[in-house]
Amino acid sequence: MRFAKNNDVLGTVNRGNPAESGLCTLCRADCQGKCETWLSSMIGRKLLYPRDFGVVTAGANNTTHLGVSYNSLRIQGYAYGAMGLNGTLTNDPDDCIFPNVDLTTEFGNEVKTKCRMPLMTGALGSTFIAAKYWDSFAIGCALTGIPIVVGENVVGVDQKSIIENGKVINSPELDRRIDTYLRYYDGYGAIIVQLNVEDTRNGVAEYVAEKYGDKCIIELKWGQGAKDIGGEIQVTSLDYATFLKERGYVVDPNPLLPEVQEAFKSGAIKSFARHSRLGGTNLNSVELVREDFMKSVDYLRSLGFARISLKTGSYGMEELAMAIKFASEAKLDLLTIDGSGGGTGMSPWNMMQSWGVPSINLHSKAYEYAAALAASGQDVVDISFAGGFALEDSIYKGLALGAPFTKLICMGRALMVPGFLGANIEGAIHHERKDKVNGNWDALPKTVTRFGTTPQEIFSCYYDIEKKVGKEEMANIPYGAMAIWTLADKLGCGIQQLMAGARRFSMNTLTRNDIFAANRETAEETGILHISDINDQSAKKILLG
């Protein structure tokens, strides 16, 4: 695998065991550093390069690629040509520079949603960590110009939500989440609201349609890559567990049982797990699934939603084919395909380790099925890949692997890390804000003070944000949002550099020929040619021509 706990070249260290993405398998909101994503959230694009320039030389250590994973794909480069230069740019060397790579993209069927970068968040739903850091996540994504997803169950777990006759008529938490994003939305990105079984029963779609109209994208959810059961949270209050049970959720253990109440009072039981229901349990054939899906889409359109998306998990090939086919047939705007290896707020650990199709395999088959659909003359829904993405090279590989169908890469935990970090910095600098921003530090650690003690010193993109919002508005920008912008700037710069090396200057020019497989097994599984095979025939023509 590519990632060890320590990277001497960048000066980064993982607190825990690194996953394929480079994040720790257990990412803590109170972490004091310093993985690559954490550090990038302060110093940004500087972390693209080896540290201590002038006194070092550096060499790669990842020449061996074993097994099948995104780390066993490598990035192609070319020595001539230029594609995708926009506007007045020409193939003059003064124009063919990496800052001129256009990262903007769009997705959608009839209504196009524009994004400044090919990134979006995963679903940030009813987990308390999503609620606590929402201002940072939402404002950071809105300023950056990328979509953010309000995940499932936000209405159901909100004790201030008012539900009458089974339908929500007021949801302060959902309103807060949508309004926070829209305050800084400037035409790029989107706010996506996800539905599961309980959300559908509670009338969330109707509520969003009536209150926000076409300002939101509505998303149907089939599953995710981290688990094959519904969404989960853990609560430590018997009263709250009882509230959730009475609101219709599955709560384990059952807080209404006298013996469970006694066990809680004695301390034998200290918490409760709230679960969502499985969808599709009353559907026993592909035909019934299709019929039910089309009815759901038609109903959402009847409410006035101009944009509808679907999120599916790492099920097998039949479900993958259904998702691509049905989403395309229904003319949805986006299909997010989440492979195993993705992150979560709460999932059974061994389930997360062992269930489902790994991202690289699932995404490879998604391309195969989408290409087959396109070859038959049918339109194909725009696709987002999710499941263990954190760094710019993996983002590039995911986009290339699914090209031309992939428009976005969906990132979960990686886009949450800067939110945590910024909140911790803000709370440590401004103690009076610590509780409000959910900061975890009493003082700045050395891993931060080495860069400074003020936001202007710590965040390399501080003045870029100030230029966008103005000096007065900076007082309202959470430090977590500043950190998200800074991380996005680093990722964007890294993607631009990789694309420039492949002579691709706009997102729609990226192809599967811009990556190659580092071993034969990966080539066989992905359909991406092996290093020694790609362009081999044209190379021989040069030699023998």
DOMI-931874 format. One record per residue (C-alpha): residue number from 0; chain; x, y, z. Coordinates in steps of 0.001 Angstrom, whole numbers, plus 524288, in hexadecimal, padded with zeros to 5 digits. Example, Ala and Ser with C-alpha at 12.3 -4.5 7.8 and 13.67 -1.06 7.14 Angstrom:
2
<r 0,A,<8300C,7EE6C,81E78>>
<r 1,A,<83566,7FBDC,81BE4>>
This chain:
545
<r 0,A,<80000,80000,80000>>
<r 1,A,<80428,80DE7,7FD90>>
<r 2,A,<801FB,8135E,80B14>>
<r 3,A,<80A5E,8116C,8170E>>
<r 4,A,<807DF,81863,823E8>>
<r 5,A,<81311,821DA,821C8>>
<r 6,A,<81691,82977,81582>>
<r 7,A,<823CA,82F95,81782>>
<r 8,A,<82367,836AD,80A81>>
<r 9,A,<81751,83E94,80DEE>>
<r 10,A,<81973,83E78,81C91>>
<r 11,A,<80C37,83834,81EFD>>
<r 12,A,<8087A,82E06,8291D>>
<r 13,A,<7FC18,82618,82AD5>>
<r 14,A,<7F79A,8250E,838E2>>
<r 15,A,<7F0F3,8180D,835F3>>
<r 16,A,<7F204,80DA6,82B97>>
<r 17,A,<7F09F,813A2,81E01>>
<r 18,A,<7E610,80EC5,814D0>>
<r 19,A,<7E796,80E06,80622>>
<r 20,A,<7E34D,81C41,80562>>
<r 21,A,<7EE71,820BE,80E21>>
<r 22,A,<7E535,82476,8192A>>
<r 23,A,<7E5CA,81D3F,82606>>
<r 24,A,<7DBCB,81254,82700>>
<r 25,A,<7D6BD,81951,83331>>
<r 26,A,<7D6BD,827FC,830E9>>
<r 27,A,<7D4F4,83021,83D3F>>
<r 28,A,<7CF00,83DAA,83DCA>>
<r 29,A,<7D8A0,84168,8488D>>
<r 30,A,<7E4BB,83CB3,8412F>>
<r 31,A,<7F0D8,84537,8426A>>
<r 32,A,<7F678,84055,8359A>>
<r 33,A,<7FC9C,83E45,82CD4>>
<r 34,A,<7F851,835F0,8213A>>
<r 35,A,<7F944,83BA6,81392>>
<r 36,A,<7EB09,83FE0,81334>>
<r 37,A,<7EBF4,84632,820B1>>
<r 38,A,<7F848,84DB2,81D59>>
<r 39,A,<7F34C,85198,80FE2>>
<r 40,A,<7E7D4,8584C,8167B>>
<r 41,A,<7F144,862AE,81B8E>>
<r 42,A,<7FC8F,863CE,81215>>
<r 43,A,<7F543,85FCD,805DC>>
<r 44,A,<7FC95,85DE2,7F930>>
<r 45,A,<809DD,85EEA,7FFBF>>
<r 46,A,<807DC,850C9,803DF>>
<r 47,A,<80830,84C79,7F5B2>>
<r 48,A,<81705,84D2E,7F698>>
<r 49,A,<821B7,84707,7FF07>>
<r 50,A,<8252C,84EC0,80B2B>>
<r 51,A,<831BE,85631,80DEF>>
<r 52,A,<834AC,85A7C,80010>>
<r 53,A,<84302,85DED,7FE2F>>
<r 54,A,<8489E,853F5,8077C>>
<r 55,A,<8424B,84780,80287>>
<r 56,A,<8401F,83EFE,7F6CB>>
<r 57,A,<834A4,835A0,7F682>>
<r 58,A,<8311E,82907,7EF83>>
<r 59,A,<824B5,82102,7EE4B>>
<r 60,A,<82333,814AF,7F65F>>
<r 61,A,<816DA,80F25,7F046>>
<r 62,A,<81CA6,807C4,7E4D0>>
<r 63,A,<81677,7FAD7,7E8CB>>
<r 64,A,<807DB,7F996,7E6D2>>
<r 65,A,<801F8,7ED07,7EBE0>>
<r 66,A,<7F3CF,7E8EC,7EB44>>
<r 67,A,<7E832,7EFFD,7E576>>
<r 68,A,<7E56A,7FDA0,7EAA0>>
<r 69,A,<7E5A2,80BBF,7E644>>
<r 70,A,<7F3C5,80BD8,7EACF>>
<r 71,A,<7F6AC,801F7,7E008>>
<r 72,A,<7F2B5,80BAB,7D5AB>>
<r 73,A,<7FCDC,81550,7D0DA>>
<r 74,A,<7FB4C,82227,7C9D8>>
<r 75,A,<7FEE0,823DA,7BB9B>>
<r 76,A,<80687,82F59,7B672>>
<r 77,A,<8095F,833D3,7A8A2>>
<r 78,A,<814A9,83B14,7A269>>
<r 79,A,<80D03,8428A,79829>>
<r 80,A,<7FFD3,84877,79502>>
<r 81,A,<7F567,84FC3,79C98>>
<r 82,A,<7E6BE,84D6B,79D58>>
<r 83,A,<7DB82,854F9,7A322>>
<r 84,A,<7E106,862BA,7A34A>>
<r 85,A,<7D582,86BE6,7A4E7>>
<r 86,A,<7D23F,8798E,7A053>>
<r 87,A,<7DDB5,8813F,79B0C>>
<r 88,A,<7E7FE,87750,79F56>>
<r 89,A,<7F070,8712C,794DD>>
<r 90,A,<7FA75,86646,79486>>
<r 91,A,<8052B,87041,796B0>>
<r 92,A,<80DE9,86C03,7A216>>
<r 93,A,<80A56,87891,7A92C>>
<r 94,A,<7FC33,87411,7A955>>
<r 95,A,<7FEA1,865A7,7AC16>>
<r 96,A,<8019C,86751,7BA74>>
<r 97,A,<7FB14,85FEF,7C571>>
<r 98,A,<7F3FB,86BB5,7CB69>>
<r 99,A,<7EC65,86C69,7BE8F>>
<r 100,A,<7E66A,85EEE,7C080>>
<r 101,A,<7D7CC,8612D,7C1C3>>
<r 102,A,<7D27D,8590B,7CD1A>>
<r 103,A,<7C471,85D5C,7CBAB>>
<r 104,A,<7BAC1,852BC,7C8A5>>
<r 105,A,<7AC28,850EA,7C803>>
<r 106,A,<7A25A,84616,7C98B>>
<r 107,A,<79402,8445F,7C6F6>>
<r 108,A,<789EF,840D5,7BCE1>>
<r 109,A,<7816D,84C4F,7B8EA>>
<r 110,A,<78644,85573,7C397>>
<r 111,A,<7950E,8563F,7C494>>
<r 112,A,<79B80,85819,7D1D5>>
<r 113,A,<7A89F,85EE6,7D0EA>>
<r 114,A,<7B3FF,85BF2,7DA1B>>
<r 115,A,<7C100,862ED,7DB5B>>
<r 116,A,<7C7E9,85612,7DDEF>>
<r 117,A,<7C462,847D5,7DB1E>>
<r 118,A,<7C1D2,84519,7E985>>
<r 119,A,<7B616,84357,7F278>>
<r 120,A,<7B413,83EF9,80073>>
<r 121,A,<7AE84,83236,804E6>>
<r 122,A,<7A1B7,83239,80C50>>
<r 123,A,<7A2DD,8396B,8194D>>
<r 124,A,<7969A,8352F,82052>>
<r 125,A,<791E9,8325D,82E04>>
<r 126,A,<79F1C,82F7D,83417>>
<r 127,A,<7A1B8,8399D,83EA1>>
<r 128,A,<7AF00,83CD5,838F1>>
<r 129,A,<7A84F,8415E,82C5E>>
<r 130,A,<79F2B,84A35,83409>>
<r 131,A,<7A9DF,84FD5,83CB9>>
<r 132,A,<7B2D6,853C0,83196>>
<r 133,A,<7A88F,856C4,82751>>
<r 134,A,<7AB7E,86553,82685>>
<r 135,A,<7B996,86273,822D0>>
<r 136,A,<7B5DE,857E6,81912>>
<r 137,A,<7AAE8,85F69,81282>>
<r 138,A,<7B169,86CC2,811D4>>
<r 139,A,<7BE4C,866D2,80D79>>
<r 140,A,<7B7D3,85F37,80277>>
<r 141,A,<7AF56,86AAA,7FE55>>
<r 142,A,<7BB16,873BA,7FD82>>
<r 143,A,<7C2C6,86962,7F628>>
<r 144,A,<7B788,8671B,7ECBB>>
<r 145,A,<7B542,85888,7EEA6>>
<r 146,A,<7A8E7,850F0,7F24B>>
<r 147,A,<7A615,84C83,80015>>
<r 148,A,<79C86,841CC,803ED>>
<r 149,A,<7935A,84294,80F92>>
<r 150,A,<7928A,83448,8133A>>
<r 151,A,<78748,82C10,81806>>
<r 152,A,<77F7C,82D3A,824B2>>
<r 153,A,<7827B,83B7D,827C8>>
<r 154,A,<7740F,83E6C,829C7>>
<r 155,A,<77133,831FC,8315A>>
<r 156,A,<77BB2,8339D,83BBA>>
<r 157,A,<7792D,8420F,83DE8>>
<r 158,A,<77186,84355,84A91>>
<r 159,A,<76CFB,850D2,84633>>
<r 160,A,<766FB,84BBD,8399D>>
<r 161,A,<7583A,84C6E,8399C>>
<r 162,A,<751BD,840C1,83340>>
<r 163,A,<742E6,840B5,83265>>
<r 164,A,<73AE3,835AB,82CB0>>
<r 165,A,<74797,82F09,828E8>>
<r 166,A,<74CCF,83A86,820F6>>
<r 167,A,<756D7,844C6,82495>>
<r 168,A,<751E1,852C2,824F9>>
<r 169,A,<75DD3,85906,82B2E>>
<r 170,A,<76BF1,85482,82BC5>>
<r 171,A,<77564,85E6C,83193>>
<r 172,A,<7816E,855E6,82FA7>>
<r 173,A,<77EA8,852E5,8215E>>
<r 174,A,<77BAE,86145,81F08>>
<r 175,A,<7886C,8651C,82588>>
<r 176,A,<7902C,85BF9,81CFE>>
<r 177,A,<78A18,86087,81046>>
<r 178,A,<78A03,86EF8,813AD>>
<r 179,A,<7983E,86EF0,81805>>
<r 180,A,<79CAE,869E4,80AD1>>
<r 181,A,<793AA,8729E,802EC>>
<r 182,A,<79888,87EC9,809F1>>
<r 183,A,<7A5AA,87D83,802F4>>
<r 184,A,<7A139,87656,7F6B6>>
<r 185,A,<7A514,87E24,7EA9B>>
<r 186,A,<7A081,8759A,7DF61>>
<r 187,A,<7AAA9,86ACC,7E099>>
<r 188,A,<7A81A,85E68,7E856>>
<r 189,A,<79B2B,859B6,7EDE0>>
<r 190,A,<7943D,855B5,7FA51>>
<r 191,A,<78F73,847A9,7F92E>>
<r 192,A,<7857B,84227,802C9>>
<r 193,A,<78530,8336C,80449>>
<r 194,A,<7795E,82AC7,806F1>>
<r 195,A,<77894,81D79,80D64>>
<r 196,A,<76CBC,8158E,811B9>>
<r 197,A,<76A28,81DAE,81DF1>>
<r 198,A,<76C49,82A8D,816D3>>
<r 199,A,<76278,8266E,80C85>>
<r 200,A,<75882,822EB,816EF>>
<r 201,A,<75AD8,82FB9,81DF4>>
<r 202,A,<7582B,837BD,811BE>>
<r 203,A,<765C2,83DA3,8109C>>
<r 204,A,<764D2,83ECA,801CA>>
<r 205,A,<757EA,8460D,802B3>>
<r 206,A,<75D71,84F1A,80D1F>>
<r 207,A,<769A0,8525D,80538>>
<r 208,A,<761EA,85441,7F8AC>>
<r 209,A,<75845,85D97,7FEF0>>
<r 210,A,<76251,86592,8066B>>
<r 211,A,<76E08,865AC,7FD35>>
<r 212,A,<768F9,861E5,7EFC6>>
<r 213,A,<77381,86024,7E58C>>
<r 214,A,<77E42,8653B,7EE84>>
<r 215,A,<780D5,8572F,7F2D5>>
<r 216,A,<783C6,84A5D,7EC05>>
<r 217,A,<77C44,83EF5,7F1ED>>
<r 218,A,<7834E,831E3,7F308>>
<r 219,A,<77DE1,82432,7F3FB>>
<r 220,A,<78673,81B06,7FBCF>>
<r 221,A,<788A1,80CA6,7F906>>
<r 222,A,<7948F,80AFB,801A5>>
<r 223,A,<7A2B8,80E70,8042B>>
<r 224,A,<7B00A,8081B,803EA>>
<r 225,A,<7B280,80735,8127D>>
<r 226,A,<7A742,7FE25,81620>>
<r 227,A,<79BC9,7F692,810B2>>
<r 228,A,<791A2,7FAB1,81AB1>>
<r 229,A,<78B37,807DB,81D47>>
<r 230,A,<7910D,813D9,8239D>>
<r 231,A,<794F2,81341,831DE>>
<r 232,A,<79822,81C15,83D33>>
<r 233,A,<79B21,81996,84B89>>
<r 234,A,<7948B,820E9,8569D>>
<r 235,A,<797A3,820CF,86515>>
<r 236,A,<78AC3,8261C,86A67>>
<r 237,A,<77F70,81D39,86DE6>>
<r 238,A,<775E8,8285F,86B62>>
<r 239,A,<77BA1,82AF0,85DE9>>
<r 240,A,<77BA5,81C6B,85AAC>>
<r 241,A,<76D5F,81BC7,85EB6>>
<r 242,A,<76A5A,827AC,85646>>
<r 243,A,<770A8,8211C,84A71>>
<r 244,A,<76968,81476,84CEF>>
<r 245,A,<75C7A,81B93,84DD8>>
<r 246,A,<75FA7,82300,84164>>
<r 247,A,<7600F,815F5,83A6D>>
<r 248,A,<76E5B,81223,839ED>>
<r 249,A,<7746A,8050B,83D21>>
<r 250,A,<77BB5,8071C,849FA>>
<r 251,A,<78494,7FC98,84F79>>
<r 252,A,<782F7,7F8BB,85A5E>>
<r 253,A,<774A6,7FC61,85B38>>
<r 254,A,<773B4,807B0,86503>>
<r 255,A,<76540,804EC,8677C>>
<r 256,A,<76810,7F7C9,86DFB>>
<r 257,A,<76839,7F885,87CE5>>
<r 258,A,<77422,7EFA2,87DEF>>
<r 259,A,<77BB8,7F871,8749D>>
<r 260,A,<777FB,80471,87C7E>>
<r 261,A,<77CBA,7FDCA,888E5>>
<r 262,A,<7897A,7F9DB,88267>>
<r 263,A,<78B97,807E3,87DFD>>
<r 264,A,<788F6,80D3D,88B9B>>
<r 265,A,<792AB,803A1,8918A>>
<r 266,A,<79D0F,806FE,8877C>>
<r 267,A,<79D38,7F9BC,880B8>>
<r 268,A,<79836,8003B,8744A>>
<r 269,A,<79E59,80D4E,87129>>
<r 270,A,<799C1,8102E,8635D>>
<r 271,A,<78FBF,80CF0,858F7>>
<r 272,A,<7914D,80B23,84A4C>>
<r 273,A,<78708,81119,84176>>
<r 274,A,<78560,80A47,83453>>
<r 275,A,<77E2B,80D75,827C6>>
<r 276,A,<77646,8039A,8201D>>
<r 277,A,<77A82,7FC21,81420>>
<r 278,A,<7747E,800CF,80780>>
<r 279,A,<76E8E,7F835,7FD07>>
<r 280,A,<76AA9,7ED1C,80605>>
<r 281,A,<75D4D,7EBBD,7FF7F>>
<r 282,A,<76346,7EAB6,7F1ED>>
<r 283,A,<7672B,7DD31,7ED46>>
<r 284,A,<76AD3,7DF24,7DF09>>
<r 285,A,<77241,7E878,7D653>>
<r 286,A,<76587,7EC2D,7CFB9>>
<r 287,A,<75F58,7F017,7DCA9>>
<r 288,A,<76B5E,7F7E1,7E08E>>
<r 289,A,<76AD8,7FF31,7D3B3>>
<r 290,A,<75C5A,801E1,7D4EA>>
<r 291,A,<75DB3,806CD,7E2DE>>
<r 292,A,<76978,80F2D,7DF56>>
<r 293,A,<762C4,815A9,7D3D0>>
<r 294,A,<756CF,81898,7DC27>>
<r 295,A,<75F85,81EF8,7E656>>
<r 296,A,<7663E,8275D,7DC22>>
<r 297,A,<75952,82B47,7D5F8>>
<r 298,A,<753FE,82F0D,7E347>>
<r 299,A,<75FE1,8375B,7E683>>
<r 300,A,<75E85,83E32,7D97A>>
<r 301,A,<7502A,840AA,7DC4D>>
<r 302,A,<75481,847E6,7E89D>>
<r 303,A,<75C6E,85111,7E01D>>
<r 304,A,<76A3F,84BAE,7E141>>
<r 305,A,<77171,84EDB,7D4AF>>
<r 306,A,<77D96,8476C,7D91B>>
<r 307,A,<77DB3,839BD,7DEEF>>
<r 308,A,<7893F,830FA,7E246>>
<r 309,A,<78B72,82319,7E70E>>
<r 310,A,<79582,81DE3,7F0B0>>
<r 311,A,<7989C,80F61,7F025>>
<r 312,A,<7A1FA,80712,7F7F1>>
<r 313,A,<7AB78,7FC08,7F578>>
<r 314,A,<7A176,7F1A8,7F24B>>
<r 315,A,<7A402,7E765,7E7E3>>
<r 316,A,<7A3B5,7E8A9,7D936>>
<r 317,A,<794FF,7E731,7D7AF>>
<r 318,A,<7921E,7F2C7,7E084>>
<r 319,A,<79CCB,7FAB5,7D9E9>>
<r 320,A,<796D8,7F81E,7CC96>>
<r 321,A,<78955,7FBAB,7D1C5>>
<r 322,A,<78E49,8086F,7D75F>>
<r 323,A,<794CD,80C8B,7CAA7>>
<r 324,A,<789AF,80808,7C1F8>>
<r 325,A,<77E6A,80D42,7CA24>>
<r 326,A,<7851C,81A3A,7CD2B>>
<r 327,A,<78807,81C13,7BEBE>>
<r 328,A,<77A6A,81823,7BA86>>
<r 329,A,<77448,82157,7C47E>>
<r 330,A,<77D1C,82C59,7BFAB>>
<r 331,A,<782C0,82EE6,7CD1B>>
<r 332,A,<78CEF,83960,7CECF>>
<r 333,A,<79739,831BC,7D653>>
<r 334,A,<79A3B,823FA,7DAF3>>
<r 335,A,<7A3FE,82281,7E61E>>
<r 336,A,<7AA36,814FF,7E6C2>>
<r 337,A,<7B093,8126C,7F3F4>>
<r 338,A,<7BA2C,80730,7F4E0>>
<r 339,A,<7BE50,7FFA7,800E3>>
<r 340,A,<7C99B,80637,8076F>>
<r 341,A,<7C1A6,81289,8098F>>
<r 342,A,<7BFDF,81924,8169D>>
<r 343,A,<7B4CE,81AA5,82044>>
<r 344,A,<7B093,8212C,82CB7>>
<r 345,A,<7AC6A,8143B,832A3>>
<r 346,A,<7AC64,8069C,82CCD>>
<r 347,A,<7AEEA,7F90F,8324F>>
<r 348,A,<7BD9C,7F809,830D8>>
<r 349,A,<7BEB0,7EA49,82B69>>
<r 350,A,<7B386,7ED06,82215>>
<r 351,A,<7BAEA,7F8D6,81D13>>
<r 352,A,<7C713,7F080,81B92>>
<r 353,A,<7C0DC,7E509,81496>>
<r 354,A,<7B47A,7E87D,80D46>>
<r 355,A,<7B2AB,7ECC6,7FF4A>>
<r 356,A,<7BA7A,7EF64,7F307>>
<r 357,A,<7C725,7F723,7F4A0>>
<r 358,A,<7C730,80452,7EDE4>>
<r 359,A,<7D0BC,800F9,7E305>>
<r 360,A,<7C8E6,7F509,7DEC3>>
<r 361,A,<7BBBC,7FBB0,7DFEF>>
<r 362,A,<7C00D,807C6,7D89C>>
<r 363,A,<7C63C,7FFB7,7CDD6>>
<r 364,A,<7B99E,7F835,7CBB5>>
<r 365,A,<7B1FF,804F2,7CC3C>>
<r 366,A,<7B9D6,809DD,7C0B3>>
<r 367,A,<7B7EE,7FD06,7B980>>
<r 368,A,<7A930,7FD6F,7BB55>>
<r 369,A,<7A818,80BEC,7B81C>>
<r 370,A,<7B01C,809E1,7ABC7>>
<r 371,A,<7A772,7FE7B,7A7B5>>
<r 372,A,<79B6A,806EF,7A9A1>>
<r 373,A,<7A160,811F3,7A1B5>>
<r 374,A,<7A58A,80899,796DA>>
<r 375,A,<79763,8043F,7957A>>
<r 376,A,<79393,81242,79291>>
<r 377,A,<78DDE,81577,79FDF>>
<r 378,A,<790D1,8215A,7A822>>
<r 379,A,<798C1,81F08,7B47A>>
<r 380,A,<796B1,8262C,7C139>>
<r 381,A,<7A1D8,82EA6,7C63F>>
<r 382,A,<7A98B,8273F,7D092>>
<r 383,A,<7B100,82A4E,7DD04>>
<r 384,A,<7BA63,8204D,7E2D8>>
<r 385,A,<7BBB2,81F0F,7F19D>>
<r 386,A,<7C2E2,8160D,7FAF2>>
<r 387,A,<7D023,8197C,800BC>>
<r 388,A,<7D49D,825AC,7F960>>
<r 389,A,<7DCF2,82FE4,8003D>>
<r 390,A,<7E897,83437,7F7FF>>
<r 391,A,<7E9C2,83AAB,7EAC4>>
<r 392,A,<7EFE0,82F19,7E3CE>>
<r 393,A,<7E4CA,825F5,7E7D7>>
<r 394,A,<7DAC9,83023,7E3A8>>
<r 395,A,<7E144,830CF,7D656>>
<r 396,A,<7E183,82202,7D535>>
<r 397,A,<7D31E,820D7,7D8BD>>
<r 398,A,<7CF22,82B09,7CEBD>>
<r 399,A,<7D75D,8248B,7C442>>
<r 400,A,<7D2D6,816CA,7C78D>>
<r 401,A,<7C4A3,81A85,7C558>>
<r 402,A,<7C694,82449,7BA4C>>
<r 403,A,<7BEDD,82992,7B363>>
<r 404,A,<7B399,8263E,7BC8A>>
<r 405,A,<7B9AD,82AB6,7C975>>
<r 406,A,<7B7A8,8391A,7CC2C>>
<r 407,A,<7BAF3,83953,7DAAD>>
<r 408,A,<7C229,83240,7E56A>>
<r 409,A,<7BAA0,83126,7F22A>>
<r 410,A,<7C2F3,832D4,7FE65>>
<r 411,A,<7BE20,83001,80C16>>
<r 412,A,<7C7CC,8304C,8173C>>
<r 413,A,<7D25A,837B6,80FBC>>
<r 414,A,<7C9D1,843D3,80EB3>>
<r 415,A,<7C601,842CD,81D12>>
<r 416,A,<7D401,842F4,82231>>
<r 417,A,<7D635,85174,81F4D>>
<r 418,A,<7C94C,854AE,825CC>>
<r 419,A,<7CDE0,84E26,8324F>>
<r 420,A,<7DB44,85464,831A0>>
<r 421,A,<7D631,8620E,82F2C>>
<r 422,A,<7CC79,8611F,83A5D>>
<r 423,A,<7D733,85CA9,84397>>
<r 424,A,<7DFDB,8680C,83F76>>
<r 425,A,<7D4C2,871D4,840E7>>
<r 426,A,<7D126,86CDC,84E69>>
<r 427,A,<7DF48,86D2B,852F8>>
<r 428,A,<7E189,87B1A,84E36>>
<r 429,A,<7D44A,88043,85275>>
<r 430,A,<7D0C6,87947,85F04>>
<r 431,A,<7C396,87FF6,85F95>>
<r 432,A,<7BFE2,878F5,852EA>>
<r 433,A,<7C4E4,86B8E,856C2>>
<r 434,A,<7B7C4,865A2,85A51>>
<r 435,A,<7B09E,86C40,84F2B>>
<r 436,A,<7B9D9,866E2,844CE>>
<r 437,A,<7BBD3,859D7,84BE9>>
<r 438,A,<7CA59,85BB9,84D55>>
<r 439,A,<7D1E3,8510F,85455>>
<r 440,A,<7DE78,85839,857C4>>
<r 441,A,<7E1AB,8614F,8630C>>
<r 442,A,<7EDDA,86649,85C2C>>
<r 443,A,<7F40A,86536,84ECD>>
<r 444,A,<7FD43,85988,84DC9>>
<r 445,A,<80AF3,85AAA,8483D>>
<r 446,A,<8064D,85452,83BAD>>
<r 447,A,<7FE8C,860DA,83958>>
<r 448,A,<806B7,86B7C,83FD8>>
<r 449,A,<8121E,86821,836E3>>
<r 450,A,<80A2E,86F40,82C7F>>
<r 451,A,<804E6,87A3B,83500>>
<r 452,A,<7FB54,87E11,83F84>>
<r 453,A,<7F154,885D8,837B3>>
<r 454,A,<7E864,88158,82CA1>>
<r 455,A,<7EF8B,88A75,82362>>
<r 456,A,<7FC41,88354,82667>>
<r 457,A,<7F6DD,87587,82772>>
<r 458,A,<7EE38,8747D,81B54>>
<r 459,A,<7F599,876B4,80EC0>>
<r 460,A,<7E8FF,87A42,80797>>
<r 461,A,<7E3D4,88402,81194>>
<r 462,A,<7E53C,88FBB,8089F>>
<r 463,A,<7DF77,88884,7FCFF>>
<r 464,A,<7D329,8867B,804FF>>
<r 465,A,<7D36C,89497,80998>>
<r 466,A,<7D41B,89912,7FB7E>>
<r 467,A,<7C7DF,8912D,7F871>>
<r 468,A,<7BF64,894ED,8041C>>
<r 469,A,<7C532,8A1DE,80889>>
<r 470,A,<7CC2A,8A5BC,81513>>
<r 471,A,<7BFC5,8A815,81CE7>>
<r 472,A,<7B9DB,89AD6,81965>>
<r 473,A,<7C621,89397,81D9C>>
<r 474,A,<7C16B,894F4,82B99>>
<r 475,A,<7B637,88BBC,82818>>
<r 476,A,<7BE7C,88166,82144>>
<r 477,A,<7C18C,875C0,82A18>>
<r 478,A,<7CFB5,871B9,82A7B>>
<r 479,A,<7CB3A,86437,82663>>
<r 480,A,<7C611,86A18,819BB>>
<r 481,A,<7D331,870CA,817AC>>
<r 482,A,<7D9C7,8639D,8195B>>
<r 483,A,<7D0A7,85D2F,80F75>>
<r 484,A,<7D3B6,867C3,8057A>>
<r 485,A,<7E249,865E3,80822>>
<r 486,A,<7E197,85728,80674>>
<r 487,A,<7D97F,858AC,7FA11>>
<r 488,A,<7E3AC,8622B,7F4CB>>
<r 489,A,<7EE4C,8580A,7F6E5>>
<r 490,A,<7E653,84D32,7F0A8>>
<r 491,A,<7E29A,855E1,7E53D>>
<r 492,A,<7F097,85A01,7E2C0>>
<r 493,A,<7F504,84BD7,7E349>>
<r 494,A,<7EA93,847A4,7D998>>
<r 495,A,<7EE51,852E5,7D093>>
<r 496,A,<7FC80,84E96,7D0AE>>
<r 497,A,<7F91B,84071,7CDBB>>
<r 498,A,<7EFFF,84463,7C2BE>>
<r 499,A,<7F9E1,84DAE,7BCD7>>
<r 500,A,<803BD,84299,7BCA2>>
<r 501,A,<7F9E6,83A92,7B506>>
<r 502,A,<7F7C2,8465E,7AC0E>>
<r 503,A,<7E977,84759,7B027>>
<r 504,A,<7E513,85536,7B2F4>>
<r 505,A,<7D69C,85311,7B596>>
<r 506,A,<7CF3F,84895,7BCEC>>
<r 507,A,<7C7EA,84364,7B113>>
<r 508,A,<7D49C,83F86,7AA50>>
<r 509,A,<7D8D8,835CB,7B4BE>>
<r 510,A,<7D869,827A8,7AFE1>>
<r 511,A,<7DB3E,819E8,7B497>>
<r 512,A,<7E7DB,81A4D,7ACBD>>
<r 513,A,<7ECF7,82449,7B665>>
<r 514,A,<7EF5C,819A6,7C085>>
<r 515,A,<7F57F,80C34,7BF8C>>
<r 516,A,<7F5F0,80008,7C7E5>>
<r 517,A,<80242,7FCFB,7CF9D>>
<r 518,A,<7FFEB,7EE54,7CFBB>>
<r 519,A,<7F8FD,7E473,7C718>>
<r 520,A,<7EEA4,7E121,7D12A>>
<r 521,A,<7EA69,7EF4F,7D216>>
<r 522,A,<7EA2A,7F035,7C348>>
<r 523,A,<7E144,7E460,7C287>>
<r 524,A,<7D7FA,7E941,7CD1D>>
<r 525,A,<7D6E6,7F74D,7C890>>
<r 526,A,<7D822,7F64C,7B9D7>>
<r 527,A,<7E2FB,8006A,7BAA3>>
<r 528,A,<7EEAF,7FC87,7B273>>
<r 529,A,<7FB3E,7F852,7B8FF>>
<r 530,A,<806B6,801CB,7B91E>>
<r 531,A,<80DED,7F9E6,7AED9>>
<r 532,A,<8023E,7F8A9,7A5CE>>
<r 533,A,<7FC71,80632,7A4FA>>
<r 534,A,<80086,80CEB,79850>>
<r 535,A,<8097B,80162,7957F>>
<r 536,A,<804D3,8000A,7877D>>
<r 537,A,<806E2,80E65,7845D>>
<r 538,A,<81452,80D88,78AA8>>
<r 539,A,<8180B,80262,7818C>>
<r 540,A,<81355,80A26,775D6>>
<r 541,A,<81CC5,814E4,779C2>>
<r 542,A,<827D2,80B12,77A80>>
<r 543,A,<824D7,803FE,76DDE>>
<r 544,A,<81E6B,80EB9,765DC>>
